[in-house]
Amino acid sequence: MIWNEKKECMSRDEMTALQSARLVKLVDYVYHNVEFYRKKMQNLGLLPSDIKGIEDISKLPFTTKDDLRDNYPFGLFAVPQSQIVRVHASSGTTGKATVVGYTRKDLDIWSECVARCLAMADVSKNDVIQVAYGYGLFTGGLGAHYGAEKIGAMVVPMSTGNTKKLTTMMLDFKATAIACTPSYLLHISEVLAEEGKLGELKLKTAICGAEPWTEKMHQDIERRLNIHAHDIYGLSEIMGPGVACDCIYNKGLHVCEDHFYPEILNSDTLTAVPDGEVGELVFTTLTKEGLPLIRYRTKDLTSIDRTPCECGRTSARISRFKGRVDDMLIIRGVNVFPSQVEAALAEVPEVSPHYVIVVDRVNNLDTLEIQVEVNPEYFTDEIRGLEKLNKKITHVISQALGLNPKVKIVEPQTLVRSQGKAVHVIDNRKLY
Ligand code: DLL
């Protein structure tokens, strides 16, 4: 298979040897090029020469999203800025975005990994693929785009936001593949059904990710559109889409583990759980130059299977995601932390710190409502005053999240107070 060449057909021993050699090189690289890692290793009394192979990975320190925030924007980059040719960004836990940078070689490897995933989804140069992930700072659009170009498919860079145009072009261009979030694909299928045009589709495969989806949603998509739907996973910090993807056997997502070493850990003890057991996915980037990360805690929950797949690939497979360790939500593909909402509301003196985020799914599109209590001294029955305040809150929240919420202002003392940990999120979507 051209996009896998020999790599994914390596035996487990060959893969371990490759990972070991790459880890040893990586540790030396970060020690000498990233002050953050040098200090962390020095604090643990570790020298690069202490890491002799992948079996030593547990000696190394972890990296978290907070570390990226604390070193905002470029503090963890391992190369001078002149070697960075692209940046992307995703949501941070509060006001600051998480910024990631790529060298030319990083972008080449990224395209290679996405191309492998597309090959698993049976995309080839004969396909017309619509990329309907957002283009821009989000990694989805450009990530999928360059992988699809690498494979030689005809790429239609739709991005998001205009479903009518998308469905028209899907039919006119005879699109055979689409890359978008699973909820958006369900929405597209409904629009096509309403127009009575499902029968005219030439679509055969979809590459869906960026948000959790259940096996039931997967089956619904396949049935409604009469296609194969593939689960693609990735995260900006590690690269973007293309870290893992499932093949036609739908028995877990093959990890590009020659580039990203996966560990599944108990998130309390931070020790490895046995294969097959659910734990937190932790990645070490084995080949990245711009922003190499050691033991990055993704906070995503999954399990791992290292037995060969029916498709013939020998790479480790991770299961469909089972949840998250933290409170991050993914709303219309955008990562949202309740702490971002809290930080935004703190800028509005008229409201109290009591708020509830209600997330729902209507016609397969996510809806976001923020209920917020007005402070007694600002409370007014006057409609105009409330409307003005509503606009102000909507503005600060949409600026903070990049999403337009519906804001519902409620009277003082009306949101439920909790005895213990405050419940700030009601998610009615049941995604895991
Ligand atoms: O969502 C990258 C991506 C784009 C992946 C397009 C797939 C397709 P971030 O915005 O940094 O990057 O969000 C990463 O999204 O930690 C997971 O919680 C979640 N996520 C991504 N893919 C999946 C998936 C992109 N297939 C975060 N299933 C991750 C479940 C997913 N969750």
Residues whose N, C-alpha, C, O or C-beta is under 5 A from the ligand:
A	BS01	DLL	S90 T139 G140 C208 G209 A210 E211 P212 W213 D231 I232 Y233 G234 L235 S236 E237 G240 P241 T298 D300 F321 G333
